[in-house]
Amino acid sequence: MSRSLRVGSIAAIAAVAIASLSSCAAGNSPDTLEIKPDNAQATVGPSIRLNNIAVVTGDEPSGEHTGPVNVTVNISNSGNTPVELQSVSVGTDSATFADDKGAPVAGIVVPAGGSVLLGGDGNPSARVASTSVVVGGFAPTSFTFKSGEKTETEASVYPNKSIYKGFGPTPTPVAVPTKAAGSPSAATTGAAATATAPAAGAATAPGSAATGAATPAGAATPAGAASPSAGTH
């Protein structure tokens, strides 16, 4: 093969390789492949697997967070019998469980051959009332099952945003104090004040309840009454 043909072949091969790499680069972006965060995973015993373990805080995008958090995880059970998640902790702070309706429950049951997602609307939840974590960092998170099996991992900490929007803890309702029984209502108090207040223009001279009504104006002398000197000689 002549030198010119060899050079042309090498150039053609290089062009094809560059084109292939360019197409790969265009097609393998995170947006194209919808890459999800590389979250912690764990295996417990022969049949329990925990996937996408994460701790979700409030809406703050970064920095230290002290307050409530939710733990989200997908628990799959490939065994022939149900398993029950009995406790979840972030650091030394324990979570409380609620079912998909928000009612408190003692544990989360994962059916045989099935899976359960903790966190998100319409799913059971694991909520820690207060703990200290760093958004964007990691937090030691442990899971204990009724069988006695336990695992601990470093879970990523995310804010309640983006793909974790709706997975964060909901604010605890603030109780409104009720009015004590027997206390006067505002309407009653106002009525009493109105009843005891003197009317505008009413006489206030002490001891004269009928003051201002004893002698009508312009009637000091009754009509037709004889004056003291009339007809007297």
C-alpha positions as CSV (number, residue, x, y, z in Angstrom):
1,M,0.0,0.0,0.0
2,S,1.4,3.4,-0.9
3,R,2.2,6.0,1.8
4,S,-0.6,8.3,0.6
5,L,-3.2,5.5,0.9
6,R,-2.0,4.6,4.4
7,V,-2.3,8.2,5.6
8,G,-5.8,8.5,4.1
9,S,-6.9,5.4,5.9
10,I,-5.6,6.5,9.2
11,A,-7.3,9.9,8.8
12,A,-10.6,8.2,8.0
13,I,-10.4,5.9,11.0
14,A,-9.6,8.9,13.3
15,A,-12.6,10.8,11.9
16,V,-14.9,7.9,12.6
17,A,-13.6,7.5,16.2
18,I,-14.0,11.2,16.9
19,A,-17.6,11.1,15.5
20,S,-18.4,8.1,17.7
21,L,-17.0,9.7,20.8
22,S,-19.0,12.9,20.1
23,S,-22.2,11.0,19.7
24,C,-21.5,9.2,23.0
25,A,-20.9,12.4,24.8
26,A,-24.1,13.9,23.5
27,G,-26.1,10.8,24.5
28,N,-24.7,10.0,27.9
29,S,-25.4,13.3,29.7
30,P,-27.0,13.1,33.1
31,D,-30.2,14.7,31.7
32,T,-30.4,12.1,28.9
33,L,-29.8,9.1,31.1
34,E,-31.8,10.6,34.0
35,I,-29.1,9.7,36.5
36,K,-30.3,9.6,40.1
37,P,-28.2,10.4,43.1
38,D,-25.8,7.7,44.2
39,N,-27.5,7.0,47.5
40,A,-26.5,4.5,50.2
41,Q,-27.7,0.9,49.9
42,A,-27.6,-1.9,52.4
43,T,-28.4,-5.6,52.7
44,V,-29.9,-7.1,55.8
45,G,-29.9,-10.9,56.1
46,P,-30.5,-13.0,53.0
47,S,-33.7,-11.4,51.8
48,I,-33.9,-7.7,52.9
49,R,-32.5,-4.9,50.7
50,L,-32.5,-1.2,51.5
51,N,-32.2,1.1,48.4
52,N,-31.8,4.8,48.0
53,I,-31.4,5.7,51.7
54,A,-31.5,9.4,52.3
55,V,-32.2,11.9,55.0
56,V,-34.4,14.9,53.9
57,T,-34.5,18.2,55.8
58,G,-36.5,21.3,55.2
59,D,-36.2,23.8,52.4
60,E,-32.8,25.3,53.2
61,P,-30.4,24.5,50.3
62,S,-27.3,24.0,52.3
63,G,-25.6,24.4,55.7
64,E,-26.3,23.0,59.1
65,H,-29.8,21.9,60.0
66,T,-31.2,21.3,63.5
67,G,-34.8,20.2,63.6
68,P,-37.1,17.6,62.1
69,V,-36.0,15.3,59.3
70,N,-37.5,12.4,57.4
71,V,-35.7,9.2,56.4
72,T,-36.6,7.9,52.9
73,V,-35.7,4.4,51.7
74,N,-37.1,1.7,49.5
75,I,-37.2,-1.7,51.4
76,S,-37.6,-4.8,49.3
77,N,-38.2,-8.3,50.8
78,S,-37.4,-11.3,48.5
79,G,-38.2,-13.8,51.3
80,N,-41.3,-16.0,51.8
81,T,-42.4,-14.3,55.0
82,P,-43.2,-10.6,55.9
83,V,-40.6,-8.6,57.7
84,E,-41.1,-5.7,60.1
85,L,-39.0,-2.6,60.4
86,Q,-39.0,-1.8,64.0
87,S,-36.8,1.3,64.4
88,V,-34.9,3.9,62.4
89,S,-32.3,6.3,63.9
90,V,-30.3,9.3,62.5
91,G,-27.3,9.5,64.7
92,T,-28.6,8.8,68.2
93,D,-32.1,10.3,67.5
94,S,-34.9,7.8,66.9
95,A,-37.7,8.2,64.3
96,T,-41.4,7.6,64.8
97,F,-43.5,5.8,62.2
98,A,-46.8,6.7,60.5
99,D,-48.8,4.8,58.0
100,D,-49.9,6.1,54.6
101,K,-52.8,8.0,56.2
102,G,-50.5,9.7,58.8
103,A,-51.7,7.6,61.7
104,P,-48.9,6.5,64.2
105,V,-47.8,2.9,63.9
106,A,-45.3,0.8,65.9
107,G,-43.5,-0.6,62.8
108,I,-43.5,-0.9,59.1
109,V,-44.4,-4.3,57.6
110,V,-42.8,-5.3,54.3
111,P,-44.8,-8.1,52.7
112,A,-43.2,-11.3,51.4
113,G,-41.9,-10.8,47.8
114,G,-42.9,-7.1,48.0
115,S,-41.4,-3.7,48.8
116,V,-42.3,-0.5,50.7
117,L,-41.2,3.1,50.1
118,L,-40.8,5.2,53.2
119,G,-41.4,8.9,52.5
120,G,-43.4,10.9,50.0
121,D,-47.1,11.6,49.6
122,G,-49.3,8.6,50.2
123,N,-46.5,6.4,51.7
124,P,-45.7,5.5,55.3
125,S,-43.0,7.8,56.9
126,A,-40.2,7.7,59.4
127,R,-39.8,11.1,61.1
128,V,-37.2,12.2,63.5
129,A,-38.5,15.1,65.6
130,S,-35.2,16.8,65.9
131,T,-31.6,16.1,65.0
132,S,-28.5,17.9,63.7
133,V,-27.2,17.2,60.2
134,V,-25.4,19.1,57.4
135,V,-27.4,19.5,54.2
136,G,-25.2,18.2,51.4
137,G,-23.3,16.0,53.8
138,F,-23.9,12.5,55.3
139,A,-25.6,11.3,58.4
140,P,-25.2,7.9,60.2
141,T,-28.5,6.2,59.8
142,S,-29.5,2.8,61.3
143,F,-32.3,0.3,60.7
144,T,-33.4,-2.4,63.0
145,F,-35.9,-5.2,62.2
146,K,-38.1,-7.2,64.5
147,S,-36.0,-10.3,63.7
148,G,-33.1,-8.6,65.5
149,E,-31.2,-7.9,62.3
150,K,-29.7,-4.4,62.0
151,T,-27.7,-2.3,59.6
152,E,-26.1,1.1,59.7
153,T,-24.9,3.3,56.8
154,E,-24.0,6.9,55.9
155,A,-27.0,8.4,54.3
156,S,-26.8,11.5,52.1
157,V,-28.6,14.6,53.4
158,Y,-30.9,16.5,51.0
159,P,-33.2,19.5,51.2
160,N,-36.9,19.2,50.5
161,K,-36.3,20.3,46.9
162,S,-35.9,18.9,43.3
163,I,-36.5,15.1,43.2
164,Y,-37.0,15.1,47.0
165,K,-39.7,17.8,47.0
166,G,-42.5,16.5,49.2
167,F,-40.2,14.0,51.1
168,G,-39.3,16.5,53.8
169,P,-41.0,16.7,57.2
170,T,-44.2,18.6,57.4
171,P,-44.6,21.3,60.1
172,T,-46.1,20.2,63.4
173,P,-49.5,22.0,63.8
174,V,-49.5,24.6,66.6
175,A,-52.3,24.0,69.1
176,V,-54.7,27.0,69.6
177,P,-55.6,27.5,73.3
178,T,-59.3,27.1,74.0
179,K,-61.3,29.7,76.1
180,A,-61.7,28.6,79.7
181,A,-65.2,27.7,80.7
182,G,-67.1,30.5,82.5
183,S,-65.0,33.3,81.2
184,P,-67.2,36.2,79.8
185,S,-67.3,36.5,76.1
186,A,-66.4,39.7,74.4
187,A,-70.1,40.3,73.4
188,T,-71.2,39.8,77.0
189,T,-68.5,42.1,78.4
190,G,-69.4,44.8,75.9
191,A,-73.1,44.5,76.7
192,A,-72.4,44.9,80.4
193,A,-70.3,47.9,79.8
194,T,-73.0,49.5,77.6
195,A,-75.7,48.8,80.2
196,T,-73.8,50.4,83.1
197,A,-72.5,53.4,81.1
198,P,-74.7,56.6,81.5
199,A,-76.6,57.7,78.5
200,A,-75.3,60.8,76.7
201,G,-76.9,64.0,78.1
202,A,-78.3,62.2,81.2
203,A,-78.2,64.2,84.5
204,T,-75.4,63.1,86.7
205,A,-76.3,65.2,89.9
206,P,-76.1,62.9,92.9
207,G,-79.4,61.9,94.5
208,S,-81.6,63.4,91.8
209,A,-82.7,60.6,89.6
210,A,-85.6,62.7,88.2
211,T,-83.6,65.8,87.7
212,G,-84.6,67.6,84.5
213,A,-88.1,66.2,84.5
214,A,-89.7,67.9,87.5
215,T,-90.5,71.2,85.7
216,P,-91.1,71.1,82.0
217,A,-89.6,74.0,80.1
218,G,-92.1,76.9,79.5
219,A,-94.6,75.5,82.0
220,A,-93.5,77.1,85.3
221,T,-96.9,78.7,85.7
222,P,-99.9,76.4,84.8
223,A,-102.2,77.9,82.1
224,G,-105.3,79.6,83.5
225,A,-104.1,79.6,87.0
226,A,-104.8,82.8,88.9
227,S,-101.9,84.9,89.9
228,P,-101.6,85.6,93.6
229,S,-102.9,89.2,93.2
230,A,-105.7,88.6,90.7
231,G,-109.2,89.5,92.1
232,T,-107.9,90.2,95.6
233,H,-108.4,93.5,97.1
